[in-house]
Amino acid sequence: MSITAQLSDSVELPGGAALVNGFAFESRGEATRRALLQNGHELEVYDLYEVFAGERAPTAVFPLPWPGWDRGVHSVSPDATFAVFSGQRAVRAVGPGGELLWEYRHGCWGPELGHAHTGDEQEVCRGLEHGSCRVSDDGRLVWAHVVLGWDEQDCQEFWVVLDARHGRELARLPLDSAASGSHHVSHPDGLHMGLCIGMGQDGILLHWARWDGEKLTDWDLNEGLDRILVDVHTGLAGFLTVEHYGSDLRLHALDGAVLAERTPESCDDEDPAGWDYGCGFVDADTVIASTVDADEDPDRARHWMLDARTLQVRGAISYPTGPVDGCVRPLGDGSWLTYDGRSGTLNRWIEAAS
């Protein structure tokens, strides 16, 4: 069965590819969908609903605290009054003018044996590893994936919870990881936070946690799993994951129990390619997912609609403009995004009425 997509909005947004193929998208509750786009030495924050309504100026701009550092996954407070940056040796909160609000120092993500830092905070050490951070939806906490320890032989990764007002550590959780990178997913209930840690060929680690003001409770979901955390929706109790190499897509309860599973072979017997990580909830009833690594083989890329509770395939998506390559970014409000890198155009789609 073919499902026809209808173009709802289209705007030019340079750098918008990071929205659908990266970690530049930030969702907060039901009302806020943001793009956090790096432009030179600045982080520009766009309200996507305002962008599609015709507003082209960013709602906030934050100077990068370390212009030479181009890794890490950053976050912006719900009211956009401050940004928190995941650096190589610190998590730093800054105001719109670049003023330092606080800094949480940690070990170096790129240590080298025998290497001593010069003391220059702008020094970027070799290595591609990085952490991530996320401001909670109520703006009170900052969750950060960091490494503690000061040399290559004496360091361990931790998940820390910081007070967003001054950066004071409230809790920490030791992690059994050697990350190449990570990202956070905030649960719409405003209470739970997810952390997905990529370790290259060594696999994926996945944690959920909750801070109640006194105690940090963690759900370690890694026994026998090797899965990428991709999305969670307010209308459902669970979350979506994709197997590390794309062999299946699963819906989980918050404790990790598998509620539904779908393999790409079920979609297309002639093209048993893996699921891409570009997937998520279009709304509480529908999941959108892509097969094949859409950036590397766009001619074979396809987008699919699935039932959100059973992951049964509803059909492949047909676009009126012709084949649409690249990943997708569902907004959770009944629409999803694609990006045309040739024209720099961000497109927003809805399912056409039958």
C-alpha positions in Angstrom: 0.0 0.0 0.0 1.2 3.5 -0.8 0.6 6.4 1.5 0.6 9.9 -0.2 2.5 12.7 1.6 1.2 16.3 1.3 3.6 19.2 1.4 2.6 21.4 4.3 5.4 24.0 4.4 8.8 24.6 2.7 11.5 27.1 3.7 15.2 27.7 3.0 17.2 26.9 6.1 20.9 26.6 5.6 22.4 23.9 7.7 19.0 22.3 8.2 20.4 18.9 7.3 21.5 18.6 10.9 17.8 18.5 11.9 17.1 15.2 10.1 20.6 13.7 10.1 22.2 14.8 13.3 21.4 16.1 16.8 20.3 19.7 16.0 16.6 19.0 16.8 15.2 19.7 20.3 11.6 19.1 21.3 10.1 20.4 24.5 6.6 19.3 25.4 3.8 19.6 22.8 4.4 23.3 21.9 8.1 23.7 21.2 10.1 22.3 18.3 13.6 23.8 17.8 16.6 23.8 15.5 19.9 24.3 17.2 22.2 25.1 14.2 25.9 26.0 14.3 26.7 28.9 12.1 30.4 29.8 12.2 31.3 30.5 15.9 27.7 30.8 17.0 24.8 28.5 17.9 21.6 29.8 16.4 18.3 28.7 17.9 15.2 28.6 15.7 11.6 28.0 16.7 10.5 25.7 13.8 6.8 26.7 14.1 7.9 30.4 13.8 10.2 29.5 10.8 7.3 27.9 8.9 5.1 30.9 9.8 7.6 33.2 8.0 10.0 34.3 10.7 13.5 33.8 9.4 15.5 35.3 12.3 16.7 33.0 15.1 15.0 33.4 18.4 18.3 33.4 20.2 22.0 33.3 19.3 24.8 32.1 21.6 28.5 32.5 20.9 30.4 29.1 21.1 32.6 29.1 24.2 35.2 27.0 22.3 35.3 28.1 18.6 37.7 25.3 17.8 35.5 22.6 19.3 33.0 21.3 16.7 31.8 18.2 18.6 29.5 17.5 21.5 25.7 17.7 21.7 24.4 20.9 23.2 21.1 22.1 24.7 19.2 25.3 25.2 16.9 26.2 28.2 13.1 26.1 27.7 12.9 29.9 27.7 16.0 30.2 25.5 17.8 32.5 28.1 20.9 30.3 28.3 22.6 27.5 26.4 24.6 24.6 27.9 27.6 23.4 25.8 29.2 20.0 26.0 32.9 20.7 25.6 36.0 18.6 25.5 37.0 19.3 29.1 34.0 21.1 30.6 30.2 21.6 30.5 29.6 25.4 30.3 26.4 27.4 30.6 26.4 30.8 28.8 24.0 33.7 28.3 23.1 35.2 24.9 26.0 37.6 25.0 28.4 34.8 25.7 28.7 35.6 29.4 29.8 32.7 31.5 27.0 31.6 33.9 28.8 28.5 35.3 31.2 25.8 34.3 31.5 22.2 35.3 35.1 21.0 34.7 35.7 17.3 33.8 38.4 15.1 32.3 39.5 15.4 28.7 37.5 13.5 26.0 40.7 13.3 23.9 43.6 12.5 26.2 46.9 11.3 24.9 49.5 9.4 26.9 52.1 11.9 28.2 50.1 14.9 27.0 49.8 17.8 29.3 47.4 20.6 28.6 48.9 24.0 28.1 46.3 25.8 30.2 44.8 27.4 27.1 41.1 26.6 27.4 40.7 26.9 23.7 43.2 24.1 23.0 41.4 21.2 21.4 43.1 17.8 21.8 43.2 15.2 19.2 40.4 12.6 19.2 36.8 12.5 18.0 35.2 11.4 21.2 32.6 13.6 22.8 29.8 13.8 25.4 26.4 15.4 25.4 24.1 17.4 27.6 20.4 18.3 28.0 18.5 20.9 29.9 15.5 19.4 31.6 12.1 20.5 30.3 11.4 22.5 33.5 14.8 24.2 33.1 15.9 23.2 36.6 18.4 20.5 35.8 21.2 19.8 33.3 22.0 16.1 32.5 25.5 15.6 31.1 27.6 12.7 29.9 31.2 13.4 31.0 34.5 11.7 31.6 36.1 12.2 35.0 39.8 11.7 35.6 42.7 13.6 34.2 44.8 11.2 32.1 44.3 8.3 29.7 44.9 5.7 32.4 42.8 7.2 35.1 39.4 8.1 33.7 35.8 6.9 33.8 32.7 8.1 32.2 29.8 9.3 34.3 26.2 10.5 33.8 25.9 13.6 36.1 22.9 15.7 37.1 23.7 19.3 37.6 21.7 22.2 39.1 20.9 24.5 36.1 21.3 27.6 38.2 24.9 27.3 39.2 26.2 23.9 37.8 26.5 22.2 41.2 26.6 18.4 40.9 23.5 16.8 42.4 24.2 13.2 41.5 26.4 11.0 39.4 26.1 7.6 37.9 29.2 5.6 36.9 29.1 4.2 33.3 30.7 1.1 31.9 31.3 2.8 28.5 34.1 4.0 26.2 32.2 6.4 24.1 32.8 7.8 20.7 29.7 10.0 21.3 26.3 10.2 22.9 23.0 11.9 22.9 20.1 12.5 25.3 16.3 12.0 24.8 14.0 13.8 27.2 10.8 11.9 28.1 7.7 14.1 27.6 6.6 13.3 31.1 9.2 15.8 32.3 10.6 13.3 34.8 12.7 10.8 32.9 15.8 11.2 30.8 17.3 8.8 28.3 21.0 8.5 27.4 22.3 6.7 24.4 26.1 6.1 24.2 27.7 5.0 20.9 31.0 3.1 21.2 31.7 2.5 17.5 32.2 -1.2 16.7 31.9 -2.0 20.5 28.2 -1.3 20.3 25.6 0.9 22.0 24.7 1.5 25.7 21.2 2.7 26.7 20.1 4.1 30.1 17.0 5.8 31.5 17.0 7.7 34.7 15.0 9.8 37.0 16.0 12.4 39.6 13.4 13.0 42.3 15.3 15.8 44.1 17.0 13.4 46.4 17.7 10.1 44.6 18.9 9.2 41.1 17.2 6.0 39.9 18.7 4.4 36.8 17.4 1.7 34.4 20.3 -0.1 32.8 18.9 -1.6 29.7 22.0 -3.1 28.2 21.9 -6.8 29.0 21.8 -8.6 25.6 20.9 -5.3 23.8 22.8 -3.2 21.3 20.3 -0.5 20.4 20.1 3.1 19.4 17.5 5.2 21.3 15.6 7.2 18.7 12.4 8.7 20.1 9.7 8.7 22.7 6.1 10.1 22.6 3.9 11.7 25.2 0.9 9.6 24.2 2.7 6.3 24.8 4.4 4.8 27.8 7.4 3.5 25.8 10.2 4.4 23.5 11.6 3.4 20.1 15.0 1.8 19.4 16.8 0.6 16.3 19.3 -2.3 16.4 22.9 -1.1 16.0 23.1 -2.4 12.4 19.4 -1.8 11.5 18.2 -5.4 11.7 15.0 -4.4 13.6 12.9 -1.6 15.0 11.4 -2.1 18.5 8.9 -0.4 20.8 9.8 -0.8 24.4 8.1 -0.1 27.8 10.1 2.3 30.0 11.6 -0.7 31.8 13.0 -2.0 28.5 10.4 -4.8 27.9 9.7 -5.3 24.1 6.1 -4.4 23.2 6.4 -4.7 19.4 9.1 -5.5 16.8 9.5 -5.0 13.1 12.2 -6.2 10.7 12.8 -4.5 7.4 12.3 -7.8 5.6 8.7 -7.5 6.5 8.4 -4.3 4.5 10.1 -5.4 1.3 11.2 -8.9 0.6 13.2 -7.8 -2.4 15.2 -5.2 -0.5 16.0 -6.6 3.0 18.0 -3.5 3.9 18.4 -2.3 7.5 16.4 0.3 9.2 18.0 3.7 9.3 18.2 5.6 12.6 15.9 8.3 11.0 12.6 7.3 12.6 10.2 8.3 15.3 6.7 9.2 16.2 4.7 11.3 13.7 2.0 11.2 16.4 0.8 8.9 19.1 -0.7 6.5 16.5 2.0 6.5 13.8 5.7 5.9 13.4 7.7 6.9 10.4 10.9 5.0 9.5 13.4 4.9 6.7 15.2 1.9 5.2 18.8 1.9 3.8 21.4 4.4 4.8 19.6 7.2 2.9 22.6 9.5 2.6 24.9 6.8 1.1 22.4 5.2 -1.2 19.6 7.7 -1.8 18.2 5.8 -4.9 17.2 2.9 -2.7 16.0 4.9 0.3 12.4 4.6 1.3 10.2 6.0 4.0 7.5 3.9 5.7 4.5 4.5 7.9 3.9 2.0 10.8 1.3 1.6 13.5 2.8 3.1 16.6 1.6 0.3 19.0 2.1 -2.8 16.9 4.7 -1.6 14.3 2.7 -3.2 11.6 3.5 -1.6 8.3 0.8 0.6 6.9 2.6 1.4 3.7 5.4 3.1 1.9 5.2 6.9 1.5 4.8 8.4 -1.9 5.9 12.0 -2.3 4.2 14.2 -4.9 7.5 15.9 -5.8 9.1 12.5 -6.7 11.5 10.4 -4.6 12.7 12.1 -1.4 16.1 10.9 -0.2 17.7 11.4 3.2 16.5 10.7 6.7 13.2 12.0 8.2 12.5 13.9 11.4 9.0 13.4 12.8 7.7 16.3 14.9 5.2 14.3 17.0 2.4 16.6 16.0 1.2 14.7 12.8 4.0 16.1 10.6 7.6 15.2 9.6 10.6 16.9 8.1 12.9 16.2 5.2 15.8 18.2 3.9 16.8 18.9 0.3 20.5 19.5 0.5 20.7 20.6 -3.2 18.4 23.6 -2.6 18.9 24.0 1.2 15.2 23.6 1.6 13.5 22.2 4.8 10.2 20.5 3.9 7.4 19.7 6.3 4.9 17.0 5.3 1.6 15.6 6.5 -0.3 12.5 5.4 -2.7 13.5 2.6 -6.4 12.9 3.3 -7.7 9.8 1.6 
